[in-house]
Amino acid sequence: MSETHDVQITPGMQEYIDRNNVYLAERAKYIEETVKKWKFDTIAVHGLYSVTDALKDYQGAIIEPIFMSTSQAYTDSDEMAAALAYKIPTWCYSRIANPSTYYYEWTLALLEGYGFDGTTSCCSTSSGMSAIMTAVQPFLRVIKSAGEPRNFVATAQCYGGTFQQFTVRLMQERNIECRWVKDATNIEEWAAKIDKNTRFLYGELPSNPQLGFFDIQAVADLAHSHNLPLICDSTVATPVLLRPICHGADIVVQSVTKSLSSSGFGICGAVIARKNLVTNIDDAQLKEDFSLSVKYLQNRDFGPNLHPLQAVMALNDMRTIRSKMDLMSRSSEKVAAFLAEHPGVESVQYLGLENHPLHDLAKKYMWLVDAEYDDQYNRPINRYGHLLSFCVKGGVEKTRKVFDNLQRIWRATDLGRIKSVATIPAISTHQQQGEEGRALAGIPGNMIRLCVGAEHPMDIIADLDQALHAAK
Ligand SMILES: *Cc1c(COP(=O)(O)O)cnc(C)c1O
């Protein structure tokens, strides 16, 4: 992995390179012949951290060690030169790489690529927002021959922070046009917004909080027919319910902060990409291994790296992600059904409700991974996640009262937690973008976003019921 200059390889460096090539070949074999044959839960529990690794390098520690160290020491100048030229695997300096973030990256690459007939890799980031920045920046570089101005096409229904990054940081401050797709289910609308200056397509699904959805395969095909990549934010689904790369997407961004690490200990993110992705940018390394390229070059220079302590805490959360997403999805179905019948509720938005306009489309894509191997089910099962929203009858004032009356459900601008959390998007996550931006994204003032946790669903329902009644 190098940017411009070619490094002179000395015989001493070559010895290190040869030795490491043996190691890389063994690792590739282990992944292909062992890890890729495991079921999802096994990958989530072990990732790439093996007994062999533990005994060889980590004194047998059964949990991935937290490498709280800034940098790596080298045996001699040959090893150092080979490492810093990225000719051998290295973690050199924790802004660039670190053993703890390495295991985090491999677990996510394998989970997001589960069932994909190809190879995926991952670059860890300090947050979901930095994952989005990491994923989009490489495509926005100035290319004299490609023509300016640059633009990209993105779903208008997206996370408030994404809206800010695209509208303020890219459009207003850097004159890079974001063309919003209002109806993401309409392929014609996507197609009409692409021209010769388009760099990528971007879609969030299911979107936070409106649960927008689109036909990934159709949008990926459209992107590829223009030699463009499709980037998906699939935070709300997690790889337990949806793996966009299996349906043609090139890159996935995850706010691992959310459901993937449901404990809520801290902020973290990831970019996962398939090898040999599609792009009109002339950069062989980027195409060949996007995640490694951004990790070793772009992010080395921008520095949005993940802390090793947070990496291991998130890894620990991810080990049980499948059963947690199943449980919280099932509870969400019950809560959504309760709210849909409640006289104080105007409407409920949950992809699992049959009357949701996007239910059929979501049903095509959202499946509980490995349900056919689960002796509780023994067949494929649709699951729709634990995010829903509902609009309160009686306007904005009444909505605030209902919200203020919640006892067990926490009032916080958070989601994906093991604890139920609610927010009013118009005054929190989607406050900065103003009335117009909210109208574009479809965020009414009487909407409460609810993310159902792992409490018993009867207790969540009881809390909602008393809050709706007390607000009369
Ligand atoms: C929270 C969120 C982000 C941003 O992630 P952070 O980890 O908070 O930076 C991006 N996309 C979606 C869908 C989110 O919910």
The ligand as a MOL file (V3000), in Angstrom:
LIG
                    3D

  0  0  0     0  0            999 V3000
M  V30 BEGIN CTAB
M  V30 COUNTS 15 15 0 0 0
M  V30 BEGIN ATOM
M  V30 1 C -26.0460 7.5960 14.9520 0
M  V30 2 C -26.0220 7.3900 13.5110 0
M  V30 3 C -24.9260 7.8160 12.7480 0
M  V30 4 C -23.7560 8.5310 13.3640 0
M  V30 5 O -23.0520 7.6860 14.2130 0
M  V30 6 P -22.1740 8.1940 15.4800 0
M  V30 7 O -21.5730 6.9390 15.9670 0
M  V30 8 O -23.1360 8.8310 16.4320 0
M  V30 9 O -21.1980 9.1750 14.9480 0
M  V30 10 C -24.9520 7.5510 11.3890 0
M  V30 11 N -25.9860 6.9320 10.8100 0
M  V30 12 C -27.0500 6.5090 11.5110 0
M  V30 13 C -28.1620 5.8010 10.8160 0
M  V30 14 C -27.1170 6.7270 12.8830 0
M  V30 15 O -28.1800 6.3060 13.5750 0
M  V30 END ATOM
M  V30 BEGIN BOND
M  V30 1 1 1 2
M  V30 2 1 2 3
M  V30 3 2 2 14
M  V30 4 1 3 4
M  V30 5 2 3 10
M  V30 6 1 4 5
M  V30 7 1 5 6
M  V30 8 2 6 7
M  V30 9 1 6 8
M  V30 10 1 6 9
M  V30 11 1 10 11
M  V30 12 2 11 12
M  V30 13 1 12 13
M  V30 14 1 12 14
M  V30 15 1 14 15
M  V30 END BOND
M  V30 END CTAB
M  END
